[in-house]
Structures are given as structure tokens and as C-alpha cells.
């Protein structure tokens, strides 16, 4: 079993302050396994899964079924509710049991749909829970080189001179077979291909069709098949609509659904202090990136997921208000990623396959924003520091630097 201590730590931090915790993430990412690991530390625990018919039947007969948990001592029980968001009135149900039983039970709510989409004004659950996300395995999670957050925030360009060969091996495996635990532990590309075919079919042709009522499921699936070739560039919804002969609205809706079901994630452009910056088109990345055939785009997607995981974890733990963006101007000069902190630029990150000299756009946008900058390359055993007037740019092997991300 893969150690998911990164997320166990987040659980312990949040559960110390709230008695209802939401855990959201892609299907088959390890939510249930993590929950059962957490349950092992509770003498009194109960696991419920809406997708299991007998569990659903028990719920229908008695929505307060968890009161019959078989106790081994007087400590507070942990009640795990998996995929409960598929119940039509799930929000009202959770509000009711939290208000009535929150002092007597801990509730862990799991979902492969985007539970966090319900954290909006007027939400009946507002203030009653904390949410954290669990993502596919990344180099940083698998690494023993992760830095302490406070140290990283102080100097994000710091990197250990000790290079762990295992980080390179993990990087290579993730590139070929993804960070989803089942194919990753198999170590086989043939297994990954069989797994992904079934995974995509389950998500699009079963979960998405059944829960959203999409009528033109063939075109929606075709849109998803086009995304790997578009990774690394701003996605034009209009061009996709023309290619598929569907409406602009349909493509926007399908992309939103893909995001809600954790097939893709998006980042928005950053325009403040950037002359002639584009402001509308989003960039989309895949959680399952071995489908990307272009090596440069696949590297960019891998780094995107590492940064996306880090930023989300920092926010979940309350380290600050972080977000991930990209920068591109109308002259098509671009830096792949910008992390902001409290809406202020914090770190620029560029990806290149093998270019050991900082890119001109990275130099230009660093001078405009006055923040640390790093260029990550696929080539191994590279660690160089360049001056950019009074600033510095680190050029590093991607797997060495991302292994240190908190």
C-alpha cells in the first residue's frame, strides 16, 4: 500500500477543528483507501457507500443508521459517508446530522464529484465543514525531500544539492503510467492502457451521463479526446465548437462538467502589471497526462499538476490564499505558471524540455513582477543560477525541484 501520509496530515489538522470533513478527488485516486486508513485509528467506525445497494437500502430504511454503530469503547465514532452527494437531498441530510450529532460523531464525507462546488453563498452547509482534496500521486508526495512550508515560502528557489535517484524513477513512472495508484503500483504501461480505457468509459459514459443528463455524449467524449493535443496552449472554446459542430455553450458546459468530475483542471491568465496581456482564455490540463503525446506538453502538464496539488494543499491547510495562473501577452510571449499569494505575484515557473538558458519571456516577466523565477527542464542533474539584473533565475531538473514542494 502506498503511504499517503501527506493527506493523513491534512486530515488530522482539519479534524482537530471541525467534526465534519469533506474529502474530494478524482475517481480511483485513493479516497476510500485513505478513509479506511484513517478509520483504523478509531475503535468505533462505520463505512457507508451510496454506490453499494445494501448500504443504500439501509439508508432508505433508516437515515440515522449510524446510531447503531457497534462500539468498542466510549470514544467518539468516525462515520465515513462515501459518494453521499449522489443522494438528491444530500446537503440537507448532512446539515441535519451535523446539527444534531456533530458533538457526538466525526463525519468524513468522500466524493468523486466536486464537493467544493457547493461552498457558495447561501449554501445550507456553510460553516459546517472543512474540505480537502486528494490528488493523483506526484513526485513531491512520493519524495522524502519535501520541504517545510515556512522554509519554502521564504525561499522557493532553494534546492538540495543531494539528488535522490528515486525521484527520477518516480518522475519517469508517472510520465508513462500516471499517478493514479492502481496503474502506478502495477508499473506496466499495458495495464495503464487497459485501465485508462475502462476509467474513461466509466466516467464519461456512466457517471457523467447518468448524473448530468448530457444528451450528446458522443460529442462530449470527442471533446475530451481532443484536450491532450491542446495542452500547453490557451484553449479556444470557439475553435472547439467549430471542430465539433456544436454550440459554444455546449463546449463550455462540457468543460465545466469535466472539471467537476476531475477529468481536467484549468488555470486562468494573470494580467495585472502585464502590458497587453490576454485575459480570457483558460489553459486546461489533465489529471491523467500519459495521454499527451508531445513530450514538452506532457512535461508542462506534469509540472502543472505538481503546482496545482501544492497550491490546493496550502489553501486547505490555511497557509494563505494561493492561486495558480499563467502569463501570455498579445505578442504570444508566455510563462507557463505564476503562483500568487494573496493575489500578489509570488513565483514564476517556466518549463522547457532541455533549454539550460532562461527563456526571454521568463526574464521579461520577472523584471515586470519582481519575483523569484525558475525554469524546469526534463534533462537530469541540472542546477544553475542566472542573474537577471538584480534578480535571480534558477534553472533546474524538474524532478529535483518539484520533489521539494511542500
ROMARFI-124326 format. One record per residue (C-alpha): x, z, y; residue in three letters; residue number from 1. Coordinates in steps of 0.5 Angstrom, whole numbers, plus 500, padded with zeros to 3 digits. Each point is the difference from the previous one (the first is absolute). Layout:
ROMARFI-124326
<c1 X | c3 Z | c2 Y | residu ala | num NUM> .
...
END
This chain:
ROMARFI-124326
<c1 500 | c3 500 | c2 500 | residu unk | num 1> .
<c1 503 | c3 498 | c2 507 | residu unk | num 2> .
<c1 501 | c3 506 | c2 505 | residu unk | num 3> .
<c1 495 | c3 499 | c2 506 | residu unk | num 4> .
<c1 503 | c3 507 | c2 503 | residu unk | num 5> .
<c1 499 | c3 496 | c2 507 | residu unk | num 6> .
<c1 493 | c3 500 | c2 499 | residu unk | num 7> .
<c1 499 | c3 507 | c2 497 | residu unk | num 8> .
<c1 504 | c3 503 | c2 506 | residu unk | num 9> .
<c1 495 | c3 497 | c2 505 | residu unk | num 10> .
<c1 494 | c3 502 | c2 495 | residu unk | num 11> .
<c1 503 | c3 508 | c2 501 | residu unk | num 12> .
<c1 501 | c3 499 | c2 507 | residu unk | num 13> .
<c1 493 | c3 498 | c2 502 | residu unk | num 14> .
<c1 496 | c3 504 | c2 494 | residu unk | num 15> .
<c1 503 | c3 506 | c2 504 | residu unk | num 16> .
<c1 496 | c3 499 | c2 506 | residu unk | num 17> .
<c1 493 | c3 496 | c2 497 | residu unk | num 18> .
<c1 496 | c3 501 | c2 494 | residu unk | num 19> .
<c1 498 | c3 493 | c2 499 | residu unk | num 20> .
<c1 506 | c3 495 | c2 500 | residu unk | num 21> .
<c1 499 | c3 492 | c2 499 | residu unk | num 22> .
<c1 505 | c3 496 | c2 497 | residu unk | num 23> .
<c1 499 | c3 493 | c2 500 | residu unk | num 24> .
<c1 504 | c3 494 | c2 498 | residu unk | num 25> .
<c1 500 | c3 493 | c2 496 | residu unk | num 26> .
<c1 497 | c3 500 | c2 493 | residu unk | num 27> .
<c1 505 | c3 502 | c2 495 | residu unk | num 28> .
<c1 505 | c3 503 | c2 505 | residu unk | num 29> .
<c1 500 | c3 506 | c2 496 | residu unk | num 30> .
<c1 495 | c3 504 | c2 504 | residu unk | num 31> .
<c1 497 | c3 503 | c2 493 | residu unk | num 32> .
<c1 506 | c3 502 | c2 497 | residu unk | num 33> .
<c1 503 | c3 503 | c2 507 | residu unk | num 34> .
<c1 493 | c3 504 | c2 500 | residu unk | num 35> .
<c1 501 | c3 503 | c2 493 | residu unk | num 36> .
<c1 507 | c3 502 | c2 501 | residu unk | num 37> .
<c1 497 | c3 504 | c2 506 | residu unk | num 38> .
<c1 495 | c3 503 | c2 495 | residu unk | num 39> .
<c1 505 | c3 502 | c2 495 | residu unk | num 40> .
<c1 502 | c3 506 | c2 505 | residu unk | num 41> .
<c1 492 | c3 502 | c2 501 | residu unk | num 42> .
<c1 498 | c3 505 | c2 494 | residu unk | num 43> .
<c1 493 | c3 497 | c2 502 | residu unk | num 44> .
<c1 499 | c3 493 | c2 501 | residu unk | num 45> .
<c1 495 | c3 495 | c2 499 | residu unk | num 46> .
<c1 501 | c3 492 | c2 500 | residu unk | num 47> .
<c1 494 | c3 495 | c2 501 | residu unk | num 48> .
<c1 500 | c3 493 | c2 501 | residu unk | num 49> .
<c1 494 | c3 496 | c2 502 | residu unk | num 50> .
<c1 502 | c3 494 | c2 496 | residu unk | num 51> .
<c1 499 | c3 504 | c2 494 | residu unk | num 52> .
<c1 493 | c3 499 | c2 497 | residu unk | num 53> .
<c1 499 | c3 507 | c2 497 | residu unk | num 54> .
<c1 503 | c3 503 | c2 507 | residu unk | num 55> .
<c1 495 | c3 496 | c2 504 | residu unk | num 56> .
<c1 495 | c3 502 | c2 495 | residu unk | num 57> .
<c1 502 | c3 508 | c2 501 | residu unk | num 58> .
<c1 500 | c3 499 | c2 508 | residu unk | num 59> .
<c1 493 | c3 497 | c2 500 | residu unk | num 60> .
<c1 497 | c3 506 | c2 496 | residu unk | num 61> .
<c1 504 | c3 505 | c2 504 | residu unk | num 62> .
<c1 503 | c3 498 | c2 506 | residu unk | num 63> .
<c1 503 | c3 507 | c2 500 | residu unk | num 64> .
<c1 503 | c3 499 | c2 493 | residu unk | num 65> .
<c1 507 | c3 503 | c2 503 | residu unk | num 66> .
<c1 497 | c3 507 | c2 500 | residu unk | num 67> .
<c1 500 | c3 500 | c2 492 | residu unk | num 68> .
<c1 508 | c3 499 | c2 500 | residu unk | num 69> .
<c1 503 | c3 504 | c2 494 | residu unk | num 70> .
<c1 504 | c3 506 | c2 504 | residu unk | num 71> .
<c1 506 | c3 503 | c2 497 | residu unk | num 72> .
<c1 501 | c3 505 | c2 506 | residu unk | num 73> .
<c1 497 | c3 502 | c2 507 | residu unk | num 74> .
<c1 505 | c3 495 | c2 504 | residu unk | num 75> .
<c1 496 | c3 494 | c2 504 | residu unk | num 76> .
<c1 499 | c3 494 | c2 495 | residu unk | num 77> .
<c1 502 | c3 493 | c2 502 | residu unk | num 78> .
<c1 495 | c3 495 | c2 500 | residu unk | num 79> .
<c1 502 | c3 492 | c2 499 | residu unk | num 80> .
<c1 495 | c3 495 | c2 502 | residu unk | num 81> .
<c1 502 | c3 493 | c2 498 | residu unk | num 82> .
<c1 497 | c3 494 | c2 503 | residu unk | num 83> .
<c1 494 | c3 504 | c2 503 | residu unk | num 84> .
<c1 500 | c3 495 | c2 506 | residu unk | num 85> .
<c1 496 | c3 495 | c2 495 | residu unk | num 86> .
<c1 494 | c3 505 | c2 501 | residu unk | num 87> .
<c1 496 | c3 498 | c2 505 | residu unk | num 88> .
<c1 499 | c3 506 | c2 504 | residu unk | num 89> .
<c1 507 | c3 503 | c2 498 | residu unk | num 90> .
<c1 501 | c3 502 | c2 507 | residu unk | num 91> .
<c1 494 | c3 504 | c2 501 | residu unk | num 92> .
<c1 502 | c3 503 | c2 493 | residu unk | num 93> .
<c1 507 | c3 502 | c2 502 | residu unk | num 94> .
<c1 497 | c3 503 | c2 506 | residu unk | num 95> .
<c1 495 | c3 504 | c2 497 | residu unk | num 96> .
<c1 505 | c3 503 | c2 494 | residu unk | num 97> .
<c1 506 | c3 501 | c2 505 | residu unk | num 98> .
<c1 495 | c3 504 | c2 505 | residu unk | num 99> .
<c1 497 | c3 504 | c2 494 | residu unk | num 100> .
<c1 506 | c3 501 | c2 496 | residu unk | num 101> .
<c1 506 | c3 499 | c2 504 | residu unk | num 102> .
<c1 502 | c3 507 | c2 500 | residu unk | num 103> .
<c1 500 | c3 501 | c2 492 | residu unk | num 104> .
<c1 503 | c3 493 | c2 498 | residu unk | num 105> .
<c1 505 | c3 495 | c2 501 | residu unk | num 106> .
<c1 498 | c3 493 | c2 500 | residu unk | num 107> .
<c1 504 | c3 494 | c2 499 | residu unk | num 108> .
<c1 497 | c3 493 | c2 502 | residu unk | num 109> .
<c1 503 | c3 494 | c2 497 | residu unk | num 110> .
<c1 498 | c3 493 | c2 502 | residu unk | num 111> .
<c1 503 | c3 493 | c2 499 | residu unk | num 112> .
<c1 495 | c3 498 | c2 506 | residu unk | num 113> .
<c1 503 | c3 501 | c2 507 | residu unk | num 114> .
<c1 497 | c3 507 | c2 500 | residu unk | num 115> .
<c1 503 | c3 501 | c2 507 | residu unk | num 116> .
<c1 496 | c3 494 | c2 503 | residu unk | num 117> .
<c1 495 | c3 506 | c2 501 | residu unk | num 118> .
<c1 504 | c3 504 | c2 504 | residu unk | num 119> .
<c1 496 | c3 498 | c2 506 | residu unk | num 120> .
<c1 496 | c3 503 | c2 506 | residu unk | num 121> .
<c1 493 | c3 502 | c2 497 | residu unk | num 122> .
<c1 503 | c3 501 | c2 493 | residu unk | num 123> .
<c1 496 | c3 505 | c2 497 | residu unk | num 124> .
<c1 507 | c3 502 | c2 496 | residu unk | num 125> .
<c1 504 | c3 501 | c2 507 | residu unk | num 126> .
<c1 504 | c3 506 | c2 500 | residu unk | num 127> .
<c1 499 | c3 502 | c2 493 | residu unk | num 128> .
<c1 505 | c3 497 | c2 496 | residu unk | num 129> .
<c1 508 | c3 497 | c2 501 | residu unk | num 130> .
<c1 502 | c3 493 | c2 497 | residu unk | num 131> .
<c1 506 | c3 498 | c2 497 | residu unk | num 132> .
<c1 502 | c3 493 | c2 497 | residu unk | num 133> .
<c1 504 | c3 499 | c2 494 | residu unk | num 134> .
<c1 503 | c3 493 | c2 499 | residu unk | num 135> .
<c1 504 | c3 496 | c2 495 | residu unk | num 136> .
<c1 507 | c3 502 | c2 498 | residu unk | num 137> .
<c1 505 | c3 499 | c2 506 | residu unk | num 138> .
<c1 508 | c3 500 | c2 500 | residu unk | num 139> .
<c1 499 | c3 506 | c2 504 | residu unk | num 140> .
<c1 495 | c3 504 | c2 495 | residu unk | num 141> .
<c1 505 | c3 499 | c2 494 | residu unk | num 142> .
<c1 506 | c3 501 | c2 504 | residu unk | num 143> .
<c1 504 | c3 507 | c2 500 | residu unk | num 144> .
<c1 502 | c3 498 | c2 507 | residu unk | num 145> .
<c1 494 | c3 501 | c2 505 | residu unk | num 146> .
<c1 502 | c3 504 | c2 506 | residu unk | num 147> .
<c1 497 | c3 506 | c2 503 | residu unk | num 148> .
<c1 494 | c3 497 | c2 505 | residu unk | num 149> .
<c1 503 | c3 504 | c2 506 | residu unk | num 150> .
<c1 507 | c3 497 | c2 499 | residu unk | num 151> .
<c1 498 | c3 493 | c2 499 | residu unk | num 152> .
<c1 495 | c3 501 | c2 507 | residu unk | num 153> .
<c1 507 | c3 502 | c2 503 | residu unk | num 154> .
<c1 504 | c3 494 | c2 498 | residu unk | num 155> .
<c1 497 | c3 495 | c2 496 | residu unk | num 156> .
<c1 506 | c3 496 | c2 499 | residu unk | num 157> .
<c1 504 | c3 505 | c2 497 | residu unk | num 158> .
<c1 501 | c3 498 | c2 492 | residu unk | num 159> .
<c1 504 | c3 503 | c2 495 | residu unk | num 160> .
<c1 507 | c3 496 | c2 498 | residu unk | num 161> .
<c1 498 | c3 502 | c2 493 | residu unk | num 162> .
<c1 497 | c3 494 | c2 496 | residu unk | num 163> .
<c1 496 | c3 502 | c2 495 | residu unk | num 164> .
<c1 500 | c3 494 | c2 495 | residu unk | num 165> .
<c1 493 | c3 502 | c2 497 | residu unk | num 166> .
<c1 497 | c3 499 | c2 507 | residu unk | num 167> .
<c1 502 | c3 493 | c2 499 | residu unk | num 168> .
<c1 497 | c3 499 | c2 493 | residu unk | num 169> .
<c1 493 | c3 503 | c2 502 | residu unk | num 170> .
<c1 500 | c3 495 | c2 506 | residu unk | num 171> .
<c1 501 | c3 494 | c2 495 | residu unk | num 172> .
<c1 495 | c3 503 | c2 495 | residu unk | num 173> .
<c1 495 | c3 501 | c2 506 | residu unk | num 174> .
<c1 501 | c3 493 | c2 502 | residu unk | num 175> .
<c1 499 | c3 497 | c2 493 | residu unk | num 176> .
<c1 494 | c3 504 | c2 498 | residu unk | num 177> .
<c1 497 | c3 504 | c2 506 | residu unk | num 178> .
<c1 500 | c3 508 | c2 501 | residu unk | num 179> .
<c1 493 | c3 501 | c2 496 | residu unk | num 180> .
<c1 502 | c3 505 | c2 495 | residu unk | num 181> .
<c1 498 | c3 496 | c2 494 | residu unk | num 182> .
<c1 504 | c3 494 | c2 500 | residu unk | num 183> .
<c1 505 | c3 503 | c2 504 | residu unk | num 184> .
<c1 501 | c3 505 | c2 494 | residu unk | num 185> .
<c1 500 | c3 494 | c2 495 | residu unk | num 186> .
<c1 506 | c3 497 | c2 503 | residu unk | num 187> .
<c1 497 | c3 493 | c2 498 | residu unk | num 188> .
<c1 498 | c3 494 | c2 504 | residu unk | num 189> .
<c1 496 | c3 497 | c2 494 | residu unk | num 190> .
<c1 496 | c3 507 | c2 500 | residu unk | num 191> .
<c1 499 | c3 500 | c2 508 | residu unk | num 192> .
<c1 497 | c3 493 | c2 500 | residu unk | num 193> .
<c1 495 | c3 502 | c2 495 | residu unk | num 194> .
<c1 499 | c3 506 | c2 503 | residu unk | num 195> .
<c1 499 | c3 497 | c2 507 | residu unk | num 196> .
<c1 495 | c3 494 | c2 498 | residu unk | num 197> .
<c1 496 | c3 506 | c2 497 | residu unk | num 198> .
<c1 501 | c3 504 | c2 506 | residu unk | num 199> .
<c1 498 | c3 495 | c2 505 | residu unk | num 200> .
<c1 494 | c3 498 | c2 496 | residu unk | num 201> .
<c1 497 | c3 507 | c2 499 | residu unk | num 202> .
<c1 501 | c3 501 | c2 508 | residu unk | num 203> .
<c1 497 | c3 493 | c2 502 | residu unk | num 204> .
<c1 495 | c3 498 | c2 495 | residu unk | num 205> .
<c1 498 | c3 507 | c2 498 | residu unk | num 206> .
<c1 501 | c3 506 | c2 506 | residu unk | num 207> .
<c1 500 | c3 496 | c2 506 | residu unk | num 208> .
<c1 494 | c3 495 | c2 498 | residu unk | num 209> .
<c1 496 | c3 506 | c2 497 | residu unk | num 210> .
<c1 501 | c3 505 | c2 506 | residu unk | num 211> .
<c1 500 | c3 495 | c2 506 | residu unk | num 212> .
<c1 495 | c3 494 | c2 497 | residu unk | num 213> .
<c1 504 | c3 495 | c2 502 | residu unk | num 214> .
<c1 497 | c3 493 | c2 498 | residu unk | num 215> .
<c1 505 | c3 495 | c2 501 | residu unk | num 216> .
<c1 505 | c3 504 | c2 495 | residu unk | num 217> .
<c1 504 | c3 494 | c2 498 | residu unk | num 218> .
<c1 502 | c3 498 | c2 508 | residu unk | num 219> .
<c1 502 | c3 507 | c2 501 | residu unk | num 220> .
<c1 504 | c3 500 | c2 494 | residu unk | num 221> .
<c1 503 | c3 494 | c2 502 | residu unk | num 222> .
<c1 502 | c3 503 | c2 507 | residu unk | num 223> .
<c1 503 | c3 506 | c2 496 | residu unk | num 224> .
<c1 505 | c3 495 | c2 496 | residu unk | num 225> .
<c1 502 | c3 497 | c2 507 | residu unk | num 226> .
<c1 502 | c3 506 | c2 503 | residu unk | num 227> .
<c1 507 | c3 500 | c2 496 | residu unk | num 228> .
<c1 502 | c3 494 | c2 504 | residu unk | num 229> .
<c1 498 | c3 502 | c2 506 | residu unk | num 230> .
<c1 504 | c3 507 | c2 500 | residu unk | num 231> .
<c1 505 | c3 501 | c2 506 | residu unk | num 232> .
<c1 496 | c3 496 | c2 505 | residu unk | num 233> .
<c1 494 | c3 502 | c2 504 | residu unk | num 234> .
<c1 494 | c3 498 | c2 496 | residu unk | num 235> .
<c1 495 | c3 495 | c2 504 | residu unk | num 236> .
<c1 493 | c3 501 | c2 498 | residu unk | num 237> .
<c1 498 | c3 493 | c2 503 | residu unk | num 238> .
<c1 505 | c3 497 | c2 495 | residu unk | num 239> .
<c1 498 | c3 503 | c2 494 | residu unk | num 240> .
<c1 493 | c3 499 | c2 502 | residu unk | num 241> .
<c1 501 | c3 492 | c2 500 | residu unk | num 242> .
<c1 504 | c3 500 | c2 494 | residu unk | num 243> .
<c1 495 | c3 504 | c2 496 | residu unk | num 244> .
<c1 494 | c3 496 | c2 504 | residu unk | num 245> .
<c1 497 | c3 507 | c2 501 | residu unk | num 246> .
<c1 498 | c3 503 | c2 507 | residu unk | num 247> .
<c1 505 | c3 504 | c2 504 | residu unk | num 248> .
<c1 495 | c3 506 | c2 499 | residu unk | num 249> .
<c1 501 | c3 500 | c2 492 | residu unk | num 250> .
<c1 507 | c3 500 | c2 500 | residu unk | num 251> .
<c1 500 | c3 506 | c2 505 | residu unk | num 252> .
<c1 495 | c3 503 | c2 496 | residu unk | num 253> .
<c1 504 | c3 499 | c2 493 | residu unk | num 254> .
<c1 507 | c3 502 | c2 503 | residu unk | num 255> .
<c1 497 | c3 507 | c2 502 | residu unk | num 256> .
<c1 497 | c3 501 | c2 493 | residu unk | num 257> .
<c1 507 | c3 498 | c2 497 | residu unk | num 258> .
<c1 503 | c3 505 | c2 505 | residu unk | num 259> .
<c1 494 | c3 505 | c2 498 | residu unk | num 260> .
<c1 502 | c3 499 | c2 492 | residu unk | num 261> .
<c1 507 | c3 501 | c2 501 | residu unk | num 262> .
<c1 502 | c3 493 | c2 499 | residu unk | num 263> .
<c1 503 | c3 499 | c2 506 | residu unk | num 264> .
<c1 502 | c3 504 | c2 507 | residu unk | num 265> .
<c1 501 | c3 497 | c2 507 | residu unk | num 266> .
<c1 504 | c3 501 | c2 506 | residu unk | num 267> .
<c1 499 | c3 499 | c2 507 | residu unk | num 268> .
<c1 504 | c3 497 | c2 505 | residu unk | num 269> .
<c1 503 | c3 504 | c2 505 | residu unk | num 270> .
<c1 500 | c3 497 | c2 508 | residu unk | num 271> .
<c1 502 | c3 506 | c2 504 | residu unk | num 272> .
<c1 506 | c3 498 | c2 504 | residu unk | num 273> .
<c1 501 | c3 494 | c2 497 | residu unk | num 274> .
<c1 499 | c3 494 | c2 504 | residu unk | num 275> .
<c1 496 | c3 494 | c2 497 | residu unk | num 276> .
<c1 498 | c3 504 | c2 494 | residu unk | num 277> .
<c1 495 | c3 498 | c2 495 | residu unk | num 278> .
<c1 494 | c3 505 | c2 500 | residu unk | num 279> .
<c1 495 | c3 498 | c2 495 | residu unk | num 280> .
<c1 502 | c3 497 | c2 493 | residu unk | num 281> .
<c1 502 | c3 505 | c2 495 | residu unk | num 282> .
<c1 505 | c3 500 | c2 494 | residu unk | num 283> .
<c1 498 | c3 501 | c2 493 | residu unk | num 284> .
<c1 504 | c3 503 | c2 494 | residu unk | num 285> .
<c1 498 | c3 501 | c2 493 | residu unk | num 286> .
<c1 501 | c3 507 | c2 496 | residu unk | num 287> .
<c1 502 | c3 495 | c2 494 | residu unk | num 288> .
<c1 505 | c3 496 | c2 503 | residu unk | num 289> .
<c1 503 | c3 497 | c2 494 | residu unk | num 290> .
<c1 495 | c3 494 | c2 501 | residu unk | num 291> .
<c1 504 | c3 498 | c2 506 | residu unk | num 292> .
<c1 505 | c3 494 | c2 498 | residu unk | num 293> .
<c1 504 | c3 500 | c2 506 | residu unk | num 294> .
<c1 506 | c3 505 | c2 500 | residu unk | num 295> .
<c1 500 | c3 501 | c2 507 | residu unk | num 296> .
<c1 493 | c3 501 | c2 501 | residu unk | num 297> .
<c1 500 | c3 505 | c2 494 | residu unk | num 298> .
<c1 505 | c3 504 | c2 503 | residu unk | num 299> .
<c1 496 | c3 501 | c2 506 | residu unk | num 300> .
<c1 494 | c3 502 | c2 496 | residu unk | num 301> .
<c1 504 | c3 505 | c2 496 | residu unk | num 302> .
<c1 503 | c3 503 | c2 507 | residu unk | num 303> .
<c1 493 | c3 500 | c2 503 | residu unk | num 304> .
<c1 497 | c3 504 | c2 494 | residu unk | num 305> .
<c1 506 | c3 505 | c2 501 | residu unk | num 306> .
<c1 499 | c3 501 | c2 507 | residu unk | num 307> .
<c1 492 | c3 500 | c2 499 | residu unk | num 308> .
<c1 501 | c3 505 | c2 495 | residu unk | num 309> .
<c1 504 | c3 504 | c2 504 | residu unk | num 310> .
<c1 496 | c3 500 | c2 507 | residu unk | num 311> .
<c1 494 | c3 502 | c2 496 | residu unk | num 312> .
<c1 503 | c3 506 | c2 496 | residu unk | num 313> .
<c1 503 | c3 502 | c2 507 | residu unk | num 314> .
<c1 493 | c3 500 | c2 503 | residu unk | num 315> .
<c1 497 | c3 503 | c2 494 | residu unk | num 316> .
<c1 505 | c3 506 | c2 501 | residu unk | num 317> .
<c1 499 | c3 501 | c2 507 | residu unk | num 318> .
<c1 507 | c3 498 | c2 502 | residu unk | num 319> .
<c1 497 | c3 496 | c2 506 | residu unk | num 320> .
<c1 496 | c3 494 | c2 502 | residu unk | num 321> .
<c1 504 | c3 494 | c2 497 | residu unk | num 322> .
<c1 498 | c3 492 | c2 499 | residu unk | num 323> .
<c1 503 | c3 494 | c2 498 | residu unk | num 324> .
<c1 500 | c3 494 | c2 503 | residu unk | num 325> .
<c1 504 | c3 493 | c2 501 | residu unk | num 326> .
<c1 502 | c3 496 | c2 506 | residu unk | num 327> .
<c1 499 | c3 493 | c2 502 | residu unk | num 328> .
<c1 500 | c3 496 | c2 506 | residu unk | num 329> .
<c1 498 | c3 493 | c2 502 | residu unk | num 330> .
<c1 507 | c3 497 | c2 499 | residu unk | num 331> .
<c1 499 | c3 503 | c2 493 | residu unk | num 332> .
<c1 506 | c3 505 | c2 501 | residu unk | num 333> .
<c1 498 | c3 505 | c2 495 | residu unk | num 334> .
<c1 502 | c3 507 | c2 497 | residu unk | num 335> .
<c1 496 | c3 502 | c2 493 | residu unk | num 336> .
<c1 499 | c3 507 | c2 502 | residu unk | num 337> .
<c1 499 | c3 505 | c2 505 | residu unk | num 338> .
<c1 499 | c3 507 | c2 499 | residu unk | num 339> .
<c1 496 | c3 504 | c2 506 | residu unk | num 340> .
<c1 500 | c3 508 | c2 500 | residu unk | num 341> .
<c1 494 | c3 502 | c2 505 | residu unk | num 342> .
<c1 499 | c3 493 | c2 502 | residu unk | num 343> .
<c1 507 | c3 499 | c2 502 | residu unk | num 344> .
<c1 506 | c3 496 | c2 497 | residu unk | num 345> .
<c1 504 | c3 504 | c2 495 | residu unk | num 346> .
<c1 504 | c3 495 | c2 495 | residu unk | num 347> .
<c1 500 | c3 492 | c2 500 | residu unk | num 348> .
<c1 501 | c3 498 | c2 493 | residu unk | num 349> .
<c1 502 | c3 492 | c2 498 | residu unk | num 350> .
<c1 501 | c3 497 | c2 493 | residu unk | num 351> .
<c1 505 | c3 495 | c2 498 | residu unk | num 352> .
<c1 502 | c3 497 | c2 493 | residu unk | num 353> .
<c1 507 | c3 500 | c2 502 | residu unk | num 354> .
<c1 502 | c3 500 | c2 507 | residu unk | num 355> .
<c1 505 | c3 505 | c2 502 | residu unk | num 356> .
<c1 500 | c3 499 | c2 507 | residu unk | num 357> .
<c1 494 | c3 503 | c2 504 | residu unk | num 358> .
<c1 495 | c3 495 | c2 502 | residu unk | num 359> .
<c1 499 | c3 497 | c2 507 | residu unk | num 360> .
<c1 493 | c3 503 | c2 501 | residu unk | num 361> .
<c1 502 | c3 506 | c2 497 | residu unk | num 362> .
<c1 505 | c3 501 | c2 505 | residu unk | num 363> .
<c1 495 | c3 498 | c2 506 | residu unk | num 364> .
<c1 494 | c3 504 | c2 498 | residu unk | num 365> .
<c1 505 | c3 506 | c2 499 | residu unk | num 366> .
<c1 502 | c3 499 | c2 507 | residu unk | num 367> .
<c1 493 | c3 500 | c2 503 | residu unk | num 368> .
<c1 497 | c3 506 | c2 496 | residu unk | num 369> .
<c1 507 | c3 504 | c2 500 | residu unk | num 370> .
<c1 499 | c3 503 | c2 493 | residu unk | num 371> .
<c1 504 | c3 500 | c2 493 | residu unk | num 372> .
<c1 500 | c3 494 | c2 496 | residu unk | num 373> .
<c1 502 | c3 498 | c2 493 | residu unk | num 374> .
<c1 501 | c3 493 | c2 496 | residu unk | num 375> .
<c1 499 | c3 501 | c2 493 | residu unk | num 376> .
<c1 502 | c3 495 | c2 495 | residu unk | num 377> .
<c1 500 | c3 499 | c2 493 | residu unk | num 378> .
<c1 507 | c3 499 | c2 499 | residu unk | num 379> .
<c1 503 | c3 506 | c2 497 | residu unk | num 380> .
<c1 506 | c3 505 | c2 502 | residu unk | num 381> .
<c1 499 | c3 498 | c2 508 | residu unk | num 382> .
<c1 500 | c3 506 | c2 505 | residu unk | num 383> .
<c1 502 | c3 497 | c2 507 | residu unk | num 384> .
<c1 499 | c3 503 | c2 507 | residu unk | num 385> .
<c1 500 | c3 495 | c2 506 | residu unk | num 386> .
<c1 500 | c3 501 | c2 508 | residu unk | num 387> .
<c1 494 | c3 497 | c2 504 | residu unk | num 388> .
<c1 503 | c3 502 | c2 507 | residu unk | num 389> .
<c1 498 | c3 508 | c2 500 | residu unk | num 390> .
<c1 496 | c3 500 | c2 493 | residu unk | num 391> .
<c1 502 | c3 499 | c2 493 | residu unk | num 392> .
<c1 497 | c3 496 | c2 494 | residu unk | num 393> .
<c1 501 | c3 502 | c2 493 | residu unk | num 394> .
<c1 501 | c3 494 | c2 495 | residu unk | num 395> .
<c1 499 | c3 503 | c2 493 | residu unk | num 396> .
<c1 498 | c3 498 | c2 493 | residu unk | num 397> .
<c1 492 | c3 501 | c2 500 | residu unk | num 398> .
<c1 500 | c3 504 | c2 493 | residu unk | num 399> .
<c1 506 | c3 505 | c2 503 | residu unk | num 400> .
<c1 496 | c3 502 | c2 507 | residu unk | num 401> .
<c1 493 | c3 500 | c2 497 | residu unk | num 402> .
<c1 502 | c3 505 | c2 495 | residu unk | num 403> .
<c1 501 | c3 505 | c2 505 | residu unk | num 404> .
<c1 493 | c3 499 | c2 503 | residu unk | num 405> .
<c1 496 | c3 507 | c2 500 | residu unk | num 406> .
END
